[in-house]
Amino acid sequence: MTTAPALLPPSARVYVAGHRGLVGSALTRYLTAEGHEVITRTRAELDLRDPEATAAFLRDARPDVLVLAAAKVGGIMANSTWPVDFLEDNLRVQLSVLAGAHAADVDRLLFLGSSCIYPKHAEQPIREDALLTGPLEPTNEPYALAKIAGISHVRSYRHQYGRRWISAMPTNLYGPGDNFDPETSHVLPGLLRRFHDAVAGGSEEVVLWGSGTPRREFLHSDDMARACTALLRAYDEPDPVNVGCGEDIAIAELAALVAEVTGFGGRIVWDTSRPDGTPRKLLDVGRLRKLGFEPAVALADGVRDTYRWWLEHKDS
Ligand SMILES: NC(=O)c1ccc[n+]([C@@H]2O[C@H](COP(=O)([O-])OP(=O)(O)OC[C@H]3O[C@@H](n4cnc5c(N)ncnc54)[C@H](OP(=O)(O)O)[C@@H]3O)[C@@H](O)[C@H]2O)c1
């Protein structure tokens, strides 16, 4: 009887697409520490929207495993300002990477989607089977639709060609290497930046949007890297897998934590004329837990370590 090859053999050469990003950099560190050879290309060396260049690179590099952590990523403001870029760049990267990986006979691939693929009013905690059961949040619909196309693309390669390709849907991620740009950052680095600037400018007050009551889930990028590796080692099914910590926190509590970490002693004012967004967003992580994954980084430690990283790198 022949047995299928291991899903992630210790000798596997892994191409991490997007290795300078938040997830890609954490994954590159983790896989390297686990003894894998990690192949990387910067965007200047290879624009993944270019199908010919991507196919040629993959044909030459011949990775055993590919993790697609390259994408156009941003917060609400960036998504609503550049919806065409969020739709087109992500579709183009996905098309050229998946087609190129198939042509280069890459048998194992992990595609990263996002929790925003789920309907705006999905039942909480959100299970993977909530996909395509209702309307999306309008502000990031183009990005979400590109990611949904990616999930279907991965499933289709599995179905038509027997590829052992999988998809993961991460919750909000944060960590060293995060984007602190005030226009394009996600909520956590955005808060760190706001409070840091308030301390540096001697402000007595920080005004934040909404009521502070919405609840969100956050996972450190080092835990994300461990989760990706656990999936590559053990998961081989068409359905996506949620990746999160299984716990959420009110934005007001998060703001208090960020104030403490940055040393802000002033007032936090909630501008309730601004929208709150979805009241709660928490992923059901039962499927991931069954693979034995548990997050290791507590939120308070992770926020401190992310802030420390930014202080060391903000001028470079
Ligand atoms: N961050 C989150 O909270 C979060 C949450 C859920 C899901 N995700 C998903 O996780 C994945 C990784 O996200 P991330 O936060 O690590 O993103 P990130 O920090 O913005 O990194 C994305 C990486 O992709 C590269 N890239 C983008 N377009 C490219 C292109 N055309 N050619 C080559 N490289 C390109 C970027 O290169 P440059 O550095 O040169 O720009 C960057 O290194 C994405 O699929 C994202 O949707 C992220």
The ligand as an SDF file (V2000), in Angstrom:
LIG
                    3D

 48 52  0  0  0  0  0  0  0  0999 V2000
   -3.2250   42.1210    9.1280 N   0  0  0  0  0  0  0  0  0  0  0  0
   -4.3830   41.6180    9.4660 C   0  0  0  0  0  0  0  0  0  0  0  0
   -4.9930   42.0220   10.4610 O   0  0  0  0  0  0  0  0  0  0  0  0
   -5.0080   40.5270    8.6450 C   0  0  0  0  0  0  0  0  0  0  0  0
   -6.2450   40.0170    9.0710 C   0  0  0  0  0  0  0  0  0  0  0  0
   -6.8480   39.0190    8.3380 C   0  0  0  0  0  0  0  0  0  0  0  0
   -6.2310   38.5320    7.2000 C   0  0  0  0  0  0  0  0  0  0  0  0
   -5.0370   39.0260    6.8030 N   0  0  0  0  0  0  0  0  0  0  0  0
   -4.4470   38.4610    5.5670 C   0  0  0  0  0  0  0  0  0  0  0  0
   -3.1540   37.9620    5.8420 O   0  0  0  0  0  0  0  0  0  0  0  0
   -2.3230   38.1630    4.6910 C   0  0  0  0  0  0  0  0  0  0  0  0
   -1.0750   38.9300    5.1070 C   0  0  0  0  0  0  0  0  0  0  0  0
   -1.4720   40.1810    5.6550 O   0  0  0  0  0  0  0  0  0  0  0  0
   -0.4170   41.1700    6.3330 P   0  0  0  0  0  0  0  0  0  0  0  0
   -1.1430   41.8840    7.4020 O   0  0  0  0  0  0  0  0  0  0  0  0
    0.8330   40.4480    6.6130 O   0  0  0  0  0  0  0  0  0  0  0  0
   -0.2030   42.2140    5.1370 O   0  0  0  0  0  0  0  0  0  0  0  0
    1.0000   43.2560    4.9690 P   0  0  0  0  0  0  0  0  0  0  0  0
    1.7190   43.4600    6.2450 O   0  0  0  0  0  0  0  0  0  0  0  0
    0.3950   44.4350    4.2750 O   0  0  0  0  0  0  0  0  0  0  0  0
    1.9660   42.5130    3.9730 O   0  0  0  0  0  0  0  0  0  0  0  0
    1.5730   42.1870    2.6850 C   0  0  0  0  0  0  0  0  0  0  0  0
    2.7980   41.8240    1.8980 C   0  0  0  0  0  0  0  0  0  0  0  0
    2.3790   41.5590    0.5530 O   0  0  0  0  0  0  0  0  0  0  0  0
    3.3060   42.1410   -0.3260 C   0  0  0  0  0  0  0  0  0  0  0  0
    2.6500   42.4540   -1.5900 N   0  0  0  0  0  0  0  0  0  0  0  0
    1.4860   43.1040   -1.7710 C   0  0  0  0  0  0  0  0  0  0  0  0
    1.2170   43.2280   -3.0770 N   0  0  0  0  0  0  0  0  0  0  0  0
    2.2600   42.6430   -3.7320 C   0  0  0  0  0  0  0  0  0  0  0  0
    2.5930   42.4520   -5.1000 C   0  0  0  0  0  0  0  0  0  0  0  0
    1.7860   42.9230   -6.0680 N   0  0  0  0  0  0  0  0  0  0  0  0
    3.7290   41.8090   -5.4130 N   0  0  0  0  0  0  0  0  0  0  0  0
    4.5560   41.3550   -4.4390 C   0  0  0  0  0  0  0  0  0  0  0  0
    4.3080   41.5010   -3.1280 N   0  0  0  0  0  0  0  0  0  0  0  0
    3.1740   42.1450   -2.7840 C   0  0  0  0  0  0  0  0  0  0  0  0
    3.7600   43.4050    0.3860 C   0  0  0  0  0  0  0  0  0  0  0  0
    4.9800   43.8170   -0.1490 O   0  0  0  0  0  0  0  0  0  0  0  0
    5.5910   45.2900    0.1420 P   0  0  0  0  0  0  0  0  0  0  0  0
    6.0880   45.1910    1.5500 O   0  0  0  0  0  0  0  0  0  0  0  0
    6.6480   45.4570   -0.8480 O   0  0  0  0  0  0  0  0  0  0  0  0
    4.4410   46.2400   -0.0430 O   0  0  0  0  0  0  0  0  0  0  0  0
    3.8470   42.9240    1.8310 C   0  0  0  0  0  0  0  0  0  0  0  0
    5.1090   42.3520    2.0920 O   0  0  0  0  0  0  0  0  0  0  0  0
   -3.1790   38.8890    3.6660 C   0  0  0  0  0  0  0  0  0  0  0  0
   -3.7320   37.9640    2.7760 O   0  0  0  0  0  0  0  0  0  0  0  0
   -4.2760   39.4950    4.4840 C   0  0  0  0  0  0  0  0  0  0  0  0
   -5.4620   39.6530    3.7420 O   0  0  0  0  0  0  0  0  0  0  0  0
   -4.4010   40.0130    7.4970 C   0  0  0  0  0  0  0  0  0  0  0  0
  1  2  1  0
  2  3  2  0
  2  4  1  0
  4  5  1  0
  4 48  2  0
  5  6  2  0
  6  7  1  0
  7  8  2  0
  8  9  1  0
  8 48  1  0
  9 10  1  0
  9 46  1  0
 10 11  1  0
 11 12  1  0
 11 44  1  0
 12 13  1  0
 13 14  1  0
 14 15  2  0
 14 16  1  0
 14 17  1  0
 17 18  1  0
 18 19  2  0
 18 20  1  0
 18 21  1  0
 21 22  1  0
 22 23  1  0
 23 24  1  0
 23 42  1  0
 24 25  1  0
 25 26  1  0
 25 36  1  0
 26 27  1  0
 26 35  1  0
 27 28  2  0
 28 29  1  0
 29 30  1  0
 29 35  2  0
 30 31  1  0
 30 32  2  0
 32 33  1  0
 33 34  2  0
 34 35  1  0
 36 37  1  0
 36 42  1  0
 37 38  1  0
 38 39  2  0
 38 40  1  0
 38 41  1  0
 42 43  1  0
 44 45  1  0
 44 46  1  0
 46 47  1  0
M  CHG  2   8   1  16  -1
M  END
$$$$
